[in-house]
Amino acid sequence: MSRQKKVNDYGTGIPLHEVEALARVLLPEIQGFFESEEGQREFAEWKAQHQTQESEK
């Protein structure tokens, strides 16, 4: 009897190879956005807003 190793899909039901394929497509796009001027500006705005919210707590 061979045991099959259960892959943790975190309850999504999505096979790991599908998640990896999606990540290979999306990751370069996400990285490109955050390296762009627009991405840098939006991240700075988000960071400032997040810091303001944290200081209000």
LOMI-304121 format. One record per atom (N, C-alpha, C, O): residue in three letters; y, x negated, z. Coordinates in steps of 0.02 Angstrom, whole numbers, padded with zeros to 5 digits, always signed. Each point is the difference from the previous one (the first is absolute). Example, Ala and Ser with C-alpha at 12.3 -4.5 7.8 and 13.67 -1.06 7.14 Angstrom:
BEGIN
ALA-00284-00660+00390;ALA+00059+00045+00000;ALA+00060-00045+00000;ALA-00001-00052+00033;SER+00054+00070-00069;SER+00059-00042+00003;SER+00055+00039+00037;SER+00055-00025+00008;
//
This chain:
BEGIN
MET-00059-00041+00000;MET+00059+00041+00000;MET+00063-00043+00000;MET+00008-00044+00043;SER+00034+00055-00090;SER+00063-00036-00002;SER+00055+00046+00024;SER+00003+00059-00016;ARG+00041-00087+00055;ARG+00056+00038+00026;ARG+00059-00008-00047;ARG+00016-00055-00023;GLN+00017+00110+00010;GLN+00061-00003-00040;GLN+00059-00007+00048;GLN+00005+00037+00049;LYS+00038-00083-00065;LYS+00060-00010+00041;LYS+00049+00056-00016;LYS+00016+00011-00059;LYS+00007+00024+00110;LYS+00047+00054-00011;LYS+00070-00029-00007;LYS+00024-00037+00043;VAL+00008+00054-00099;VAL+00067-00024-00013;VAL+00049+00049+00032;VAL-00005+00061-00010;ASN+00053-00087+00047;ASN+00050+00043+00031;ASN+00054+00016-00051;ASN+00038-00044-00020;ASP-00035+00107+00000;ASP+00052+00021-00047;ASP+00057+00035+00036;ASP+00042+00032-00031;TYR-00041-00038+00097;TYR+00052+00029+00042;TYR+00007+00075-00011;TYR+00054+00028+00007;GLY-00109+00004-00023;GLY-00001+00072-00007;GLY+00028+00026-00065;GLY+00008+00061-00008;THR+00007-00105-00040;THR+00028+00022-00063;THR-00052+00025-00049;THR+00014+00043-00042;GLY-00074-00070+00046;GLY-00052+00017-00047;GLY+00008-00037-00066;GLY-00037+00012-00048;ILE+00087-00057+00044;ILE+00013-00037-00061;ILE-00041-00065+00002;ILE+00004-00038+00048;PRO-00044+00026-00100;PRO-00039-00062-00001;PRO+00045-00062+00002;PRO+00054+00000-00028;LEU-00078-00052+00062;LEU+00039-00061+00009;LEU+00021-00030-00067;LEU+00056-00025-00006;HIS-00100+00026-00044;HIS+00018-00029-00065;HIS+00058+00037-00033;HIS+00039-00030-00037;GLU-00033+00095+00050;GLU+00055+00039-00027;GLU+00066-00018+00036;GLU+00052-00005-00032;VAL-00055-00004+00097;VAL+00059-00020+00038;VAL+00024-00069-00023;VAL+00060-00011-00010;GLU-00107-00034+00000;GLU+00018-00068-00023;GLU+00030+00002-00070;GLU+00048-00036-00013;ALA-00074+00077-00031;ALA+00027+00005-00068;ALA+00072+00028+00003;ALA+00044-00024-00036;LEU-00033+00074+00077;LEU+00066+00028+00008;LEU+00049-00051+00028;LEU+00057-00004-00022;ALA-00080-00035+00071;ALA+00042-00051+00030;ALA+00019-00054-00052;ALA+00056-00025+00000;ARG-00104+00008-00044;ARG+00015-00050-00052;ARG+00055+00023-00047;ARG+00037-00040-00027;VAL-00032+00105+00016;VAL+00051+00028-00044;VAL+00067+00008+00037;VAL+00052-00018-00027;LEU-00055+00044+00088;LEU+00062+00016+00036;LEU+00034-00060+00032;LEU+00061-00003+00001;LEU-00099-00044+00025;LEU+00030-00055+00037;LEU+00051-00040-00041;LEU+00055-00012+00026;PRO-00069-00007-00087;PRO+00051-00036-00039;PRO+00064+00041-00011;PRO+00055-00028+00000;GLU-00063+00093-00009;GLU+00058+00044-00010;GLU+00042+00004+00064;GLU+00062-00003-00003;ILE-00095+00009+00059;ILE+00035+00004+00065;ILE+00035-00066+00014;ILE+00058-00001+00021;GLN-00092-00055-00033;GLN+00030-00065+00011;GLN+00061-00010-00045;GLN+00051-00027+00021;GLY-00057+00047-00084;GLY+00055-00006-00047;GLY+00060+00040+00022;GLY+00057-00023-00007;PHE-00069+00083+00033;PHE+00055+00041+00023;PHE+00036-00034+00058;PHE+00062-00003+00000;PHE-00098-00021+00049;PHE+00031-00030+00059;PHE+00033-00067-00016;PHE+00042-00023+00039;GLU-00061-00009-00094;GLU+00033-00062-00020;GLU+00062+00013-00042;GLU+00041-00045-00010;SER-00033+00107-00014;SER+00058+00017-00042;SER+00062+00011+00044;SER-00005+00008+00061;GLU+00063-00009-00093;GLU+00063+00013+00037;GLU-00001+00069+00032;GLU+00020+00008+00058;GLU-00042+00041-00096;GLU-00003+00069+00026;GLU-00046+00004+00061;GLU+00017+00031+00050;GLY-00075-00062-00056;GLY-00048+00000+00056;GLY+00028-00035+00061;GLY-00009+00024+00056;GLN+00042-00080-00066;GLN+00031-00037+00056;GLN+00053+00043+00034;GLN+00005+00002+00061;ARG+00036+00033-00102;ARG+00053+00042+00028;ARG-00030+00059+00040;ARG+00023+00014+00055;GLU-00073+00019-00084;GLU-00031+00056+00035;GLU-00034-00022+00064;GLU+00003+00035+00051;PHE-00036-00093-00053;PHE-00033-00025+00061;PHE+00052-00015+00054;PHE-00011+00015+00058;ALA+00067-00045-00078;ALA+00053-00016+00049;ALA+00028+00065+00030;ALA+00013+00002+00060;GLU-00005+00050-00100;GLU+00024+00064+00025;GLU-00051+00030+00048;GLU+00019+00025+00054;TRP-00083-00027-00073;TRP-00052+00027+00043;TRP-00003-00038+00067;TRP-00006+00030+00053;LYS+00011-00096-00058;LYS-00004-00042+00060;LYS+00058+00015+00048;LYS-00010+00006+00060;ALA+00070+00002-00088;ALA+00058+00015+00042;ALA-00008+00069+00032;ALA+00015+00008+00059;GLN-00039+00040-00097;GLN-00011+00067+00028;GLN-00053-00002+00054;GLN+00007+00032+00052;HIS-00060-00068-00063;HIS-00055-00006+00048;HIS+00024-00033+00065;HIS-00017+00022+00054;GLN+00057-00075-00061;GLN+00026-00034+00059;GLN+00047+00046+00040;GLN+00001-00001+00061;THR+00039+00042-00096;THR+00044+00047+00033;THR-00040+00052+00039;THR+00016+00015+00058;GLN-00069+00010-00088;GLN-00043+00049+00034;GLN-00034-00031+00060;GLN-00006+00033+00052;GLU-00016-00094-00057;GLU-00033-00034+00056;GLU+00048-00011+00058;GLU-00019+00006+00058;SER+00081-00022-00074;SER+00048-00014+00054;SER+00021+00064+00035;SER+00024-00002+00057;GLU-00032+00060-00089;GLU+00017+00065+00030;GLU-00053+00024+00049;GLU+00013+00044+00040;LYS-00072-00073-00044;LYS-00055+00023+00044;LYS+00008-00024+00071;LYS-00041+00015+00042;
//
